[in-house]
Amino acid sequence: MHRPSPPDLDNVVRLRRELVEDGYTDHQLARLVSAGVLHRVRHGAYVDAALWDRLSAADRHRVLCRAALRTAHPLAALTHVSAVVERGVPVWNISLDEVHMTRTDGNGGRREAGVVHHGGELSEHDVEIVNGVRVSPAARSAVEVLSTATPEAALVVVNGLLHSEQMSVDELVAAVEAMKHWPHTLSAHVVLALADGRMESPAESRTYYMCRQQRLPRPEPQVVIRDERGRVVGRVDFAWPHHGVFLEFDGRIKYELHRREGETLDQYLLREKKREERICLLTGWVCIRIGWADLEDPAATATRIRRLLESRTRPVGA
């Protein structure tokens, strides 16, 4: 699944001292903020308000991180969810209100002014540069998130890093083993059992997580469907081939990423319906669709799926 490149945020943050050197007074800066010309990202750091208004929540966090790094110790690097967001990996149900960083000289372990300074050991040799910003390694960042977020939220991050090929399963396992004495990593085995780079979105990772937690048969993700001549006609999010059931997740992200140029929403939905009908005709399977609201009531959604699976227990083709 193709995702657009993140916007270039180099040099978008201006510090108060730089603006004062350019001739602005504090009174003028306050008026520019009130007039909607500048946006104050954090104390003493500003960005163009028009740019800020265009940014997503993730990219606003990236700006906040840059503002914090401008006044941080030079040995500081983004870690935890801040490193993950800089890598362009989607996050779910993790607050982006604070910047997370760690210093390679071992100093840290405090929270101040919207910045969490972590005290963990981070080698300068391990620091990577992503989009011009110092960040912790991908696998380490995954375990950092795992230690501070719920297993479901951590799985979204882990699968995002795997899908974007910024780390491998082996690297993840090694990082978990190396950091197994960290607090709050007892749920790592749950995330490792479900880690799968075939998941293309937070919705798919959450659906996969729901199936495990609700004790549904584990579905096969990203199943390719072929016609009688072996030509690929489509791909479904999840399938239970033995039961003759496939699942598709309905979400805005699909419309945004899979809509053809010039195609309206109605045209996309009609094309999607025809694709589903063809898959059903070729396979004899039935489709169940869920959306974000269904994931908020996992027990009820799992019951609906379970009943459908149980009604189709015969082997496909029997």
C-alpha distance (Angstrom), angle and dihedral (degrees) to the residues before:
residue distance angle dihedral
M1 . . .
H2 3.80 . .
R3 3.77 118.2 .
P4 3.80 124.3 -168.0
S5 3.79 117.2 -107.3
P6 3.81 115.0 -99.4
P7 3.81 116.3 -104.8
D8 3.78 118.3 -93.8
L9 3.80 106.3 -105.1
D10 3.79 99.1 176.9
N11 3.80 113.4 139.2
V12 3.81 95.0 -3.4
V13 3.81 92.9 123.2
R14 3.80 118.0 81.0
L15 3.78 119.8 -168.0
R16 3.79 122.1 -139.2
R17 3.79 92.0 -115.9
E18 3.81 90.6 55.2
L19 3.79 92.5 50.0
V20 3.81 90.9 47.5
E21 3.80 89.1 52.0
D22 3.81 86.8 53.7
G23 3.81 89.3 57.3
Y24 3.81 103.5 -94.8
T25 3.80 120.8 135.7
D26 3.80 125.1 -146.6
H27 3.79 88.6 -109.5
Q28 3.81 91.0 54.7
L29 3.78 91.7 47.5
A30 3.81 90.6 51.9
R31 3.81 90.0 50.8
L32 3.82 91.9 49.2
V33 3.80 89.4 52.4
S34 3.82 91.6 48.2
A35 3.81 90.4 48.3
G36 3.80 92.0 52.7
V37 3.79 94.9 -114.2
L38 3.79 95.9 113.0
H39 3.79 130.6 28.8
R40 3.80 119.2 -149.3
V41 3.79 105.4 -134.8
R42 3.80 94.5 -175.7
H43 3.78 136.0 -28.4
G44 3.79 108.6 -42.9
A45 3.82 96.0 0.4
Y46 3.79 127.4 100.8
V47 3.80 139.1 -179.0
D48 3.78 134.3 -172.8
A49 3.81 106.3 -80.6
A50 3.80 94.5 -142.3
L51 3.81 90.0 55.3
W52 3.80 91.8 47.2
D53 3.80 91.8 52.2
R54 3.82 91.0 55.0
L55 3.79 95.7 50.7
S56 3.80 127.1 99.1
A57 3.79 120.7 -124.7
A58 3.81 89.4 -99.1
D59 3.80 93.8 51.4
R60 3.80 91.1 46.3
H61 3.79 86.7 56.3
R62 3.79 88.8 51.2
V63 3.82 89.0 54.3
L64 3.80 90.5 48.1
C65 3.81 89.1 51.7
R66 3.79 91.5 51.8
A67 3.79 90.7 50.1
A68 3.80 90.8 51.7
L69 3.80 93.0 46.1
R70 3.80 91.4 52.2
T71 3.81 89.5 69.4
A72 3.81 99.5 27.4
H73 3.79 127.3 102.7
P74 3.85 110.8 -78.7
L75 3.81 90.1 -119.5
A76 3.82 92.1 59.8
A77 3.81 120.4 111.0
L78 3.78 132.0 -175.4
T79 3.80 112.8 -102.1
H80 3.82 139.9 168.2
V81 3.81 114.7 20.6
S82 3.82 92.3 -13.0
A83 3.80 91.0 62.5
V84 3.79 91.1 46.0
V85 3.80 93.4 51.6
E86 3.81 90.7 49.0
R87 3.80 87.8 55.0
G88 3.80 89.4 58.5
V89 3.79 95.4 -113.0
P90 3.83 115.4 145.7
V91 3.78 116.7 -119.0
W92 3.77 130.2 -159.5
N93 3.80 130.2 -157.5
I94 3.80 94.4 -4.4
S95 3.79 118.8 121.4
L96 3.79 116.5 -116.6
D97 3.80 94.5 -169.9
E98 3.80 94.6 102.8
V99 3.80 133.5 50.7
H100 3.80 115.9 -127.4
M101 3.80 119.6 -151.3
T102 3.79 140.9 157.2
R103 3.79 129.9 -157.8
T104 3.78 120.8 -132.9
D105 3.80 91.9 -140.0
G106 3.80 91.2 66.5
N107 3.80 96.8 -111.6
G108 3.79 116.9 129.1
G109 3.75 138.3 74.0
R110 3.79 101.0 141.0
R111 3.79 141.6 100.1
E112 3.78 122.5 -137.3
A113 3.81 139.5 154.9
G114 3.79 96.0 -8.7
V115 3.80 94.4 -45.1
V116 3.80 126.0 109.4
H117 3.81 111.1 -154.3
H118 3.79 106.4 -160.3
G119 3.78 120.9 -151.7
G120 3.80 99.8 -147.8
E121 3.78 122.3 123.3
L122 3.80 114.1 -95.5
S123 3.79 121.0 173.1
E124 3.77 118.9 -137.8
H125 3.80 86.2 -135.1
D126 3.81 90.2 62.1
V127 3.80 97.1 51.3
E128 3.80 113.5 111.0
I129 3.79 130.4 -160.2
V130 3.82 114.7 -127.9
N131 3.81 119.5 174.8
G132 3.80 88.1 -14.3
V133 3.83 92.9 -55.4
R134 3.81 129.3 112.3
V135 3.82 111.4 -116.6
S136 3.79 138.6 167.1
P137 3.83 119.0 -102.8
A138 3.80 115.6 -78.8
A139 3.81 96.8 -114.4
R140 3.79 92.1 46.9
S141 3.80 90.2 48.7
A142 3.79 88.9 53.1
V143 3.81 91.9 54.9
E144 3.81 90.6 44.1
V145 3.79 89.1 56.9
L146 3.79 90.7 43.7
S147 3.81 89.1 56.9
T148 3.81 94.1 51.3
A149 3.82 105.8 33.0
T150 3.79 137.5 55.5
P151 3.83 116.7 -85.7
E152 3.82 90.3 -109.4
A153 3.82 93.2 52.2
A154 3.81 90.5 43.9
L155 3.81 91.1 51.8
V156 3.81 90.2 55.7
V157 3.81 89.1 55.5
V158 3.81 95.6 42.7
N159 3.79 93.2 50.4
G160 3.79 90.6 45.6
L161 3.80 90.9 55.2
L162 3.81 91.2 46.1
H163 3.80 93.9 46.8
S164 3.81 92.1 50.0
E165 3.82 87.9 48.9
Q166 3.79 93.1 -124.9
M167 3.79 89.2 131.9
S168 3.79 138.8 9.6
V169 3.79 129.8 -127.9
D170 3.81 89.0 -110.2
E171 3.80 90.7 54.5
L172 3.79 90.1 49.1
V173 3.81 92.5 50.0
A174 3.80 90.5 48.5
A175 3.82 91.5 49.9
V176 3.80 91.9 49.4
E177 3.80 90.4 50.2
A178 3.81 92.5 47.6
M179 3.81 91.7 49.5
K180 3.81 98.9 36.4
H181 3.81 91.6 118.6
W182 3.79 91.9 59.2
P183 3.81 112.9 111.1
H184 3.82 119.3 -102.1
T185 3.82 96.1 21.7
L186 3.81 96.1 113.2
S187 3.81 90.8 107.0
A188 3.81 91.5 58.8
H189 3.81 91.4 103.1
V190 3.82 90.4 60.5
V191 3.79 92.5 52.7
L192 3.81 93.4 43.6
A193 3.80 90.8 52.1
L194 3.81 90.9 55.4
A195 3.81 100.3 35.2
D196 3.80 107.3 125.7
G197 3.79 127.6 157.6
R198 3.80 91.4 -152.7
M199 3.80 89.2 78.5
E200 3.78 106.1 102.2
S201 3.79 101.9 -172.1
P202 3.80 144.7 19.1
A203 3.82 88.0 -103.0
E204 3.80 92.2 58.9
S205 3.80 93.0 46.4
R206 3.79 90.7 49.7
T207 3.81 91.4 48.1
Y208 3.81 90.3 51.1
Y209 3.80 89.7 48.7
M210 3.81 91.0 49.7
C211 3.81 91.1 53.6
R212 3.80 91.2 55.5
Q213 3.77 96.5 42.8
Q214 3.80 92.2 47.6
R215 3.82 91.8 45.2
L216 3.79 96.0 -118.6
P217 3.80 119.9 155.9
R218 3.79 107.0 -85.3
P219 3.81 109.8 -101.3
E220 3.80 125.2 -139.9
P221 3.82 110.0 -115.2
Q222 3.80 126.6 -137.2
V223 3.80 97.3 8.4
V224 3.80 113.9 -170.6
I225 3.81 116.6 -137.1
R226 3.81 120.7 -152.9
D227 3.77 133.2 -169.9
E228 3.81 127.7 -126.6
R229 3.81 90.9 -77.6
G230 3.79 93.8 50.2
R231 3.78 94.7 -105.1
V232 3.80 117.2 144.8
V233 3.79 110.5 -110.8
G234 3.77 99.3 169.5
R235 3.73 149.9 -34.7
V236 3.79 128.0 -119.7
D237 3.79 126.5 -147.7
F238 3.81 94.9 -126.6
A239 3.79 137.0 -5.2
W240 3.77 140.6 -172.9
P241 3.84 96.9 -157.3
H242 3.81 94.0 -177.6
H243 3.79 89.6 57.6
G244 3.79 95.8 39.1
V245 3.80 93.4 -122.6
F246 3.78 132.1 126.5
L247 3.78 130.1 -173.8
E248 3.77 128.7 -145.1
F249 3.78 124.4 -170.2
D250 3.78 115.9 -138.5
G251 3.77 111.6 -147.5
R252 3.76 142.1 141.0
I253 3.79 91.8 -111.5
K254 3.81 90.8 68.2
Y255 3.77 92.0 53.6
E256 3.79 91.5 48.1
L257 3.81 95.6 46.8
H258 3.80 102.8 34.0
R259 3.80 101.8 35.6
R260 3.78 111.3 112.7
E261 3.77 121.2 -124.9
G262 3.78 109.7 -79.2
E263 3.80 92.9 8.0
T264 3.81 117.6 136.5
L265 3.78 124.0 -140.3
D266 3.82 91.1 -106.2
Q267 3.80 91.0 50.9
Y268 3.80 91.3 48.7
L269 3.81 92.4 49.3
L270 3.82 91.1 49.2
R271 3.80 91.1 50.5
E272 3.80 89.9 47.5
K273 3.81 90.6 51.2
K274 3.81 91.6 51.5
R275 3.81 90.2 48.6
E276 3.80 90.4 52.5
E277 3.80 92.4 47.8
R278 3.79 91.6 51.1
I279 3.79 92.0 49.9
C280 3.79 90.5 50.5
L281 3.83 91.3 49.9
L282 3.80 93.3 48.1
T283 3.80 96.7 45.8
G284 3.78 106.1 24.9
W285 3.80 87.0 -129.2
V286 3.78 126.8 136.1
C287 3.79 125.2 -132.0
I288 3.76 129.1 -130.8
R289 3.79 118.3 -167.8
I290 3.77 126.9 -158.2
G291 3.80 134.7 176.6
W292 3.78 140.7 -166.3
A293 3.80 92.7 -75.1
D294 3.82 90.3 57.0
L295 3.81 90.8 56.7
E296 3.79 89.4 56.7
D297 3.82 88.5 63.5
P298 3.82 101.3 39.7
A299 3.81 96.1 165.1
A300 3.80 93.8 55.9
T301 3.81 92.2 42.5
A302 3.80 91.8 49.3
T303 3.80 90.4 50.0
R304 3.80 90.3 54.5
I305 3.81 91.5 49.3
R306 3.81 93.3 44.5
R307 3.80 92.6 52.8
L308 3.78 91.0 51.7
L309 3.81 92.2 48.1
E310 3.78 92.0 48.3
S311 3.80 91.3 50.6
R312 3.80 90.2 56.4
T313 3.78 104.5 44.1
R314 3.79 94.7 134.1
P315 3.83 115.3 106.0
V316 3.78 113.5 -99.3
G317 3.81 110.8 -92.1
A318 3.81 94.3 22.5
